[in-house]
């Protein structure tokens, strides 16, 4: 691999193409949004091969950058909170502490960075474990969401490799979750590809935030200073590796889980989550009496009554958890574990969502990785259902989806759409060195993964 570092060439700020209407100058934050104050930004991005061969490399990248900036400006008009900044309003009489987004037209907008790297696509994708250089493909590393008071809420970094281009996006988790993130990315791609930029977008974001009756739009927090609820999280030393699960492999896991549980209700992702939970727990070599859990990020939108639209723009997620002792988990079969995961998911309904929101309003809790993340757990985040490889920016289909520094800890598992589609999935698993080594030797785990490179790297 070529030894190199990412070099920033230029940066600027992109504002919405048209002024934001006065009625939209304030974006209020919900309980779900505010709870993310101490988490990192979302960091995901797409790696593309350059067209082969560009007739003129400099003309190609210049044209690409200008078109990306223009289409981003249009996208920001639709996703206008991303061009704003956070504001805290405090009063002593009566006492109040409120956080919201200022979306007025005097904001700087989204940050746009152009950088270069003297490496190839193969240099990034060939190593078994994700190379550390990938973290440099993203801006705002280690920044927490509350820093959006002074930092941009969206930062785009375009990194030009020798034979490729990486489009990395750092988005404030206060105002967006994975569903919102990929809706933005899909819309940006749609605008980029449209010859007529006046054509309406296919999935207009829904900006009316949900609050329970009697609350909102401003939520009063029981704090006097942000030091009371903000902490900084440093990622521990980890090994990060992608494992590819084919459509057939996932179907076998699902069938096995349902047969062993004598049901047909366990989903593909619940089966896959339970399988990873069991394998990672074995790899950690924990005592049988220790407690472990499988935590899953869960979308509130379809669980509300009435349902919130899929285009609801905000951080609209929570976490559900299946728990067991290490002994129970490893001595019982896959179906036993998958059923526990299934129950945790199906019990999370409208009544449960509203109960959690009510309890939060009575006693607000800001999520802290060190305090609230179970170090013996497996945390399943993101979703293989998100449209990742449908995003194109004039360079064909992406060769890989990669993530940055943000919110990674031991036991973190990020789910991605498999590049070949059809229900396949790539899991990016983060573990301590010893646990990863043991997982890579686990025969049960090895029998379910494909060790061909999950990402396609053209030889041209």
C-alpha positions, 0 to 999 in steps of 0.5 A: 500500500502506498504511504500517504495522507489525505491533503485538503485542497479547498473548502467552502460553504454551500447555502440553499439555492433559494431563500428559506421561507420565514415560517421555516426559520426555526426547527424544533427538536424532539425528545429523540433528537435531544437525547443524541446531544452527546453522540458523534455525527453520522459518518457514511460515504460512498467510494466510486471508481473514476470513469476509465479513463477520464480524458482529462483528470483535472477537467473531470474533477473540476466538473464533478465538484461544480456539479456536486456543489450545485446539486447540493445547493438544491438539495439543501433547499429541501433539507434546509435544517442541514444548512442551519446551526444549533441555538440554546435559549436560557432564561432565569425567570421563568427558568428555561433551557431550550435547544433548537435549530436556527434555519434562517438565511443568514447561516453559512450553510453546509461545509464542502471540502475537496481533498486528495489522497495518493492511494488507489481504490484497491489500497482501501479495499484490499486489506482484510481490516479497514485501514485507518486512513478511511477515518480521514475521508470524513470531516468533524471526527470526534465532534459531538452533536451539541457542537453544532452550535459552532460547527456546521450541521452537515459537512461533505468531503470529496476525496480524490484518489488516484483512480477513484473518488470518495464522497463522505458525509458527516451529518449532525445526529441531532436532526437526522437518523439513518433513514433521514441520512439516506433520504438526503443522500438519495435525493442529492443523487437524484438531483445530480442525475436530473437534467432538469433541476426544476423537476420535483424530487420523488421523496419530499422530506417531512419537517413537522416534528412529532411531539406528544399531546401537551408538549412542544414545540420547545422542550424545557430541559432541567440543565443550567449548562451543557457540561451537565449532559455532554461528555466526549467519547474516544474510540478504543483501539479496535479491529474493524472488518467487513463480512459479507452475507449472501442472500442464500446464507441469510435465508438459511439462517432465517430458516434455521432460526424459525425451525428451531423456534417452531415459528415463521415469525422471525425475520431475516435481520433478527436471525442475522443479529442473533447469529452475530450476537452468539458468535461474538459472545463466544469470541469474547470468551466470557464467563457463563454467568456474565450478562450480555445483550443484543441491542438494536437501533429501531425506527419509531416511524412505522410503530407510531399510530398513526404512522409517521411518514418514511420521509419524516426528517429527524432523529426518530429512533430508539434502542431495544434489547434482548438479554441473556446470560453468556451460558444461556446464549451459547448453550441454546441454539440460534432459534432460542436467541433469535426468538428473544431478539424477535420478542424485543422488536415486536413488543416495541409498539406505539404504547411502548414508544409513548411510554418511553417518551413520557418517562423521558420528558419527566426525567430527560436522559442524554445518551452517553456511550460510556454510561449507557452502552453495555460493554458485553453487548452487540449493538446492531445499527444502520439497516441493509434496507437503506438505499445505498448503492442506488446513489450515482454521481456520474461515475456509475455504481459505487464500489463500497460504502464505508463509515468514519470514526463516529460512535464506534466501540467494541461490539458495534455492528453496522449493517449495509446493503450488499452491493449485489442486492437481493437481500444480501448484507455486509456487516462492519464489525468492530471488536478488540484485537483478541475477540476479532481474532477468535471470531475469524477462527469461529467455524460456525461463523465462518460457515455463514460468511463469504470471504470473497471481497464484498466490494467489487474493485475493477482491474482497469 
